[in-house]
Amino acid sequence: MTKAVAEAAATAELRQGLEWFARAKQWITDRHLELCRIPAPTFFEQARAEWMLAQFRDLGYDARIDRTGNVVASAPGYDDGPVVAVTAHLDTVMAPQNPQKEITLQPDGKFHGPGVSDNGAGLSALLAMARAVQVCGPEMFRRVVFVANVGEEGEGNLSGMRYLCRQSPLSSRISALLVLDGPATDHITCQALASRRFDINITGPGGHSWSDYGIGNPVHALSRAIALFTDTPLNGSSRPRSSFNFGIVQGGLSINSIAGSARAKLDIRSENVAWLEELSAILTTCVEKAVEVENDRASGGRVSARITDIGTRPGGKLADDADILNILRAVDAHLAIRARIDCASTDANIPLSMGMPAVAIGAGGQGGGAHTPGEWYNPEGRDLGLRRILLALYLLARDPVPSIGSAGHDE
């Protein structure tokens, strides 16, 4: 396989594309900053999707926005056989309130602002691939489909990828997926980290902090439930790696009012699905215990709780000898990239859970502060990541195409 990579990289057509990245740094930077200045919080990706649609069309692609909001682009005249999908998610956890001031290019060349790394890096790489394919010659990549998808972050529940892999016209034709998520070249995500997300809502009669003192208090009950759950032994030598996070806690109207309701949103993740389900059951037990304690203490006005499942990300794992993994290893060897195999929660969760060949990789450069106002991206070395992606795409999409596995089937 390493020999095949070297031979591909030496062809005149592919070499033009590989060399183009170094010459096109300003073009890529301009697209990167422009797209990041279009706010795209989860469920509100439309403006950025329309911008991406226009970019693909300007590059000569047949592009459309599908039923769920994904942008799908292909070269004119591509055949109706198996395709390789290269994807990057449109949405961000945070949206800039003042894009021109918050999304900035610093004197040291770094980008600052919400979403510049996750997933400005992936989306700009997607456009760079589309342009590089034109430089090489679209015929060499006629089996490649570009997808800018919705619903990866927050409570999006991977809606764009679910539709792409299960219901879209392409679902039965996808032979492999290459997911571009964030910066760097140091990892290959081929194990999907399973997760579950819950909304915990505790309600009561509410009242005055003095005259109604003693009635059941939803805030007190919720606080107790959180404390009980956080006391759960999580990781250890006999347990798989797991995590949890109460990311949102809300309740109450004023300091001198007993709240009528209190709620929290919780994210639980684990490398082991069985332990994930056990943690979910422990959550229910903790909430029930907290409500019971609060009602036993109350002199009147009881509280009640409702737990709602608001998202499930399935797990899955790529076989160690999968073609897509061998191709990436060979490309990395050719480019002297040292990447580790890792487990994470990405858009690749859906295809991996369905037995489809898929990996998630970074788009080059460096970044940090994801999901915070201090997010940053440094494009230095970005072209190495882009060369990696182009070589992998060429080898994945060449004839003969690897056989399609269980694409189009539910997990």
C-alpha positions in Angstrom: 0.0 0.0 0.0 2.9 2.4 0.8 4.1 1.9 -2.8 0.7 2.7 -4.2 0.7 6.0 -2.2 4.1 7.0 -3.6 3.1 6.1 -7.1 -0.1 8.1 -6.8 1.7 11.1 -5.4 4.1 11.0 -8.3 1.5 11.3 -11.0 1.5 14.7 -12.8 -2.2 15.3 -12.1 -2.2 14.5 -8.4 1.1 16.3 -7.9 -0.6 19.5 -9.2 -3.3 19.3 -6.5 -0.8 18.4 -3.7 1.4 21.4 -4.7 -1.6 23.7 -5.0 -2.3 23.8 -1.2 1.0 25.6 -0.6 0.2 28.2 -3.2 -3.4 28.7 -2.1 -2.9 29.6 1.6 -4.5 33.0 1.2 -7.5 31.6 -0.7 -8.1 29.0 2.0 -7.7 31.5 4.8 -10.2 33.9 3.2 -12.8 31.1 2.9 -12.1 30.0 6.5 -12.6 33.4 8.0 -15.7 34.2 5.9 -17.5 31.0 6.7 -16.8 31.4 10.5 -18.3 34.9 10.4 -21.7 33.3 9.4 -23.2 32.1 12.7 -24.3 28.5 12.6 -25.4 27.2 16.0 -27.0 23.8 16.0 -30.5 23.9 14.4 -29.7 27.3 12.8 -27.2 26.3 10.1 -29.2 27.5 7.1 -27.3 30.7 6.3 -23.9 28.9 6.4 -25.4 26.1 4.4 -26.5 28.5 1.7 -23.0 30.1 1.7 -21.4 26.7 1.2 -23.9 25.8 -1.5 -22.8 29.0 -3.4 -19.1 28.1 -3.0 -19.5 24.6 -4.4 -21.5 25.9 -7.3 -19.0 28.6 -8.0 -16.4 25.8 -8.3 -18.5 24.1 -10.9 -20.1 21.4 -8.8 -23.7 20.1 -8.9 -24.8 21.1 -5.4 -28.0 21.0 -3.4 -29.4 21.2 0.1 -31.1 18.0 1.1 -34.2 17.4 3.1 -32.4 17.7 6.5 -30.3 20.7 5.6 -27.0 19.0 4.5 -25.1 20.6 1.5 -24.3 17.8 -1.0 -22.0 18.5 -3.9 -20.6 16.3 -6.7 -18.7 16.8 -9.9 -20.8 17.0 -13.0 -21.2 13.7 -14.7 -20.2 11.5 -11.8 -21.6 8.0 -12.2 -24.3 6.3 -10.2 -22.1 3.7 -8.6 -20.4 3.5 -5.2 -19.2 6.9 -3.8 -16.8 8.1 -1.1 -18.3 10.8 1.1 -16.0 13.4 2.6 -17.9 15.4 5.2 -17.5 18.3 7.7 -20.2 19.5 10.1 -21.6 23.0 9.6 -22.8 23.7 13.2 -20.9 25.2 16.1 -21.5 25.1 19.9 -21.2 28.8 20.2 -22.2 31.5 17.8 -20.5 34.9 17.6 -22.7 37.8 18.5 -20.6 40.3 16.5 -18.8 38.1 13.9 -16.6 40.9 12.5 -15.2 41.7 15.9 -15.2 38.2 17.4 -13.8 36.2 14.4 -10.3 37.7 13.9 -7.0 37.1 12.3 -4.2 38.0 14.7 -0.8 39.5 13.8 0.8 36.1 14.6 -1.4 34.4 12.0 -3.8 32.7 14.4 -7.5 32.9 14.1 -9.6 33.6 17.2 -13.3 33.2 17.8 -16.1 30.7 18.3 -15.9 27.8 15.8 -12.6 28.7 14.1 -11.2 25.3 14.9 -14.3 23.2 15.4 -15.3 23.2 12.7 -14.0 26.0 10.7 -10.9 23.9 10.0 -13.0 21.0 8.7 -15.2 23.1 6.5 -12.4 25.1 4.9 -10.6 21.8 4.2 -13.8 20.6 2.5 -13.7 23.6 0.2 -10.0 23.2 -0.3 -10.5 19.6 -1.4 -13.2 20.7 -3.8 -10.9 23.2 -5.4 -7.9 20.8 -5.4 -10.0 18.2 -7.2 -10.6 20.7 -10.0 -6.9 21.4 -10.2 -6.1 17.6 -10.5 -9.0 16.9 -12.8 -12.5 15.9 -11.7 -12.4 12.6 -13.6 -9.8 11.3 -11.1 -12.3 12.0 -8.2 -15.6 11.3 -10.0 -16.7 9.0 -7.1 -16.2 11.6 -4.4 -19.2 13.4 -2.9 -18.7 16.5 -0.6 -21.1 16.9 2.3 -21.4 19.8 4.7 -23.8 18.4 7.2 -25.9 19.7 10.1 -26.6 18.6 13.6 -23.2 17.4 14.9 -22.9 19.6 18.0 -25.0 20.0 21.1 -28.5 18.4 20.9 -28.3 18.0 17.1 -28.0 14.2 17.8 -26.1 13.7 14.6 -29.2 14.4 12.6 -27.4 15.3 9.3 -25.3 12.1 9.4 -28.2 9.9 10.4 -30.1 11.1 7.3 -27.1 10.8 5.0 -26.4 7.2 6.0 -29.9 5.9 6.5 -32.4 7.7 4.3 -30.7 9.9 1.7 -30.5 8.8 -2.0 -26.8 8.2 -1.4 -27.2 6.0 1.6 -27.1 2.7 -0.3 -24.1 3.9 -2.4 -21.6 5.1 0.2 -18.6 2.8 0.2 -16.6 4.9 2.7 -16.8 8.1 4.7 -13.9 10.4 5.6 -15.1 12.9 8.3 -13.1 16.1 8.7 -13.5 17.4 12.2 -11.3 20.0 13.8 -7.5 20.6 13.4 -4.3 18.5 13.6 -3.0 15.4 12.0 -2.2 13.4 15.1 -5.2 11.1 15.3 -7.4 8.7 13.4 -10.8 8.2 15.1 -12.0 4.8 14.2 -13.9 3.9 17.4 -17.1 5.7 18.1 -17.6 6.8 21.7 -21.2 6.1 22.7 -23.1 8.7 24.6 -26.5 9.4 26.1 -28.0 12.8 27.0 -30.8 13.5 29.4 -33.0 16.4 30.4 -33.9 16.2 34.1 -37.0 18.3 35.1 -38.2 18.6 38.7 -41.3 20.5 39.4 -43.2 21.7 42.5 -45.8 24.2 43.6 -43.4 27.1 44.1 -44.0 29.9 46.6 -42.6 32.6 48.9 -39.2 31.9 50.5 -40.6 32.9 54.0 -44.4 32.3 54.1 -44.2 29.1 52.1 -41.0 27.8 53.6 -41.2 24.0 54.1 -42.8 23.1 50.8 -40.9 20.8 48.4 -38.2 22.8 46.6 -37.3 21.6 43.1 -33.9 23.3 43.2 -33.0 21.5 46.4 -34.1 18.2 45.0 -32.2 18.7 41.7 -29.0 19.8 43.6 -29.3 16.6 45.7 -29.8 14.5 42.6 -26.6 16.0 41.0 -24.6 15.4 44.1 -25.8 11.8 44.4 -24.9 11.1 40.8 -21.5 12.8 40.9 -20.6 10.7 43.9 -20.9 7.6 41.6 -17.5 5.9 41.2 -16.9 6.3 37.5 -13.5 5.2 36.3 -11.2 2.6 37.7 -9.1 -0.5 36.9 -12.2 -2.6 36.5 -14.3 -0.1 34.6 -14.2 1.3 31.0 -13.2 4.9 30.5 -16.3 7.1 30.9 -17.3 10.6 31.6 -20.3 12.7 32.5 -21.1 16.4 32.5 -24.0 18.5 33.8 -23.7 21.2 31.2 -26.8 23.2 31.9 -28.5 23.8 35.2 -31.6 26.1 35.4 -34.3 27.0 37.9 -36.0 29.7 39.9 -37.2 33.2 39.3 -35.8 35.3 42.2 -33.7 34.9 45.3 -36.7 35.1 47.6 -39.0 32.7 45.6 -39.2 29.0 45.9 -38.8 27.7 42.4 -41.7 26.0 40.6 -39.2 24.0 38.5 -35.6 23.2 38.1 -33.9 21.3 35.3 -30.5 20.1 34.2 -29.0 18.6 31.1 -26.5 15.8 31.4 -24.1 14.2 28.9 -22.8 10.7 29.7 -20.2 9.0 27.6 -18.4 5.6 27.8 -16.3 3.3 25.7 -18.5 0.5 26.8 -22.2 0.5 25.9 -23.2 -1.8 28.7 -21.6 0.5 31.3 -23.3 3.5 29.6 -26.7 1.9 30.2 -25.8 1.1 33.8 -24.9 4.8 34.4 -28.2 5.8 32.8 -30.0 3.5 35.3 -27.9 5.0 38.2 -29.1 8.4 37.1 -32.7 7.4 37.4 -32.1 5.9 40.9 -30.3 9.2 42.0 -33.2 11.4 40.8 -35.8 9.1 42.5 -33.8 9.2 45.7 -33.5 13.0 45.7 -37.2 13.4 45.1 -38.0 11.0 47.9 -35.7 12.8 50.4 -37.1 16.2 49.5 -40.7 15.1 49.9 -39.9 13.4 53.2 -38.5 16.7 54.5 -41.3 18.8 53.1 -44.2 20.0 55.3 -46.4 20.3 52.2 -46.3 20.7 48.4 -44.5 17.8 47.0 -42.1 17.7 44.1 -42.0 15.3 41.1 -39.4 14.5 38.4 -39.3 13.6 34.8 -36.2 12.4 32.9 -36.3 12.8 29.1 -33.8 11.1 26.8 -32.8 13.9 24.4 -30.0 12.2 22.5 -28.2 8.9 21.9 -25.0 8.5 20.0 -24.3 4.8 19.2 -20.9 3.2 19.5 -19.0 1.2 16.9 -15.5 0.2 15.9 -13.6 -0.2 12.7 -11.8 -3.5 12.1 -8.1 -3.2 12.6 -7.4 -4.4 9.0 -10.1 -2.2 7.3 -9.1 -0.9 3.9 -9.8 2.7 4.9 -7.5 2.4 7.9 -4.8 0.7 5.9 -4.9 3.5 3.3 -4.6 6.2 6.0 -1.7 4.4 7.6 0.1 4.2 4.3 -0.6 7.9 3.5 0.7 8.8 7.0 3.9 6.7 6.4 4.5 8.5 3.1 4.0 11.9 4.6 5.9 11.1 7.8 2.8 11.7 10.0 2.7 9.9 13.3 -1.0 9.5 14.2 -2.6 7.6 17.1 -5.7 5.5 16.9 -8.4 7.0 19.2 -12.0 6.8 20.4 -14.1 9.9 20.2 -17.7 11.1 19.6 -18.0 12.5 16.0 -20.2 12.2 13.0 -18.4 8.9 12.3 -20.4 7.4 15.1 -23.4 6.8 12.8 -21.6 5.0 9.9 -19.4 3.0 12.4 -22.4 1.8 14.3 -23.8 0.6 11.0 -20.7 -1.3 10.0 -19.7 1.2 7.3 -16.1 2.0 6.7 -15.5 5.4 8.3 -12.9 7.5 10.1 -12.7 11.0 11.5 -9.5 12.9 11.1 -8.3 16.5 11.7 -7.8 18.9 8.8 -4.3 20.1 9.7 -2.9 23.0 11.6 -3.3 23.4 15.3 -6.2 24.5 17.5 -7.5 24.7 21.0 -10.2 26.2 23.3 -13.0 24.3 21.4 -16.5 25.1 22.7 -15.3 28.2 24.5 -15.2 31.9 23.6 -11.4 31.6 23.6 -11.3 29.1 20.7 -8.3 29.5 18.3 -6.8 28.0 15.2 -3.2 28.2 13.8 -3.0 27.4 10.1 0.7 26.7 10.2 1.3 23.3 8.7 -2.3 23.1 7.4 -1.1 22.1 3.9 0.3 18.8 5.4 -3.2 17.9 6.6 -4.7 18.8 3.3 -2.2 16.7 1.3 -3.1 13.8 3.6 -6.8 14.2 2.9 -6.4 14.4 -0.9 -4.1 11.4 -1.1 -6.5 9.3 1.1 -9.5 10.4 -1.0 -7.8 9.5 -4.3 -6.9 6.0 -3.0 -10.4 5.5 -1.5 -12.2 6.5 -4.7 -10.0 4.8 -7.3 -11.2 1.8 -9.2 -11.9 -0.8 -8.1 -13.9 0.6 -5.2 -14.0 -1.4 -2.0 -17.2 -3.4 -1.7 -20.1 -1.7 0.1 -20.8 -3.1 3.5 -24.0 -2.6 5.5 -24.6 0.9 4.2 -28.3 1.9 4.4 -29.1 -0.3 7.3 -30.0 0.9 10.8 -27.6 0.3 13.6 
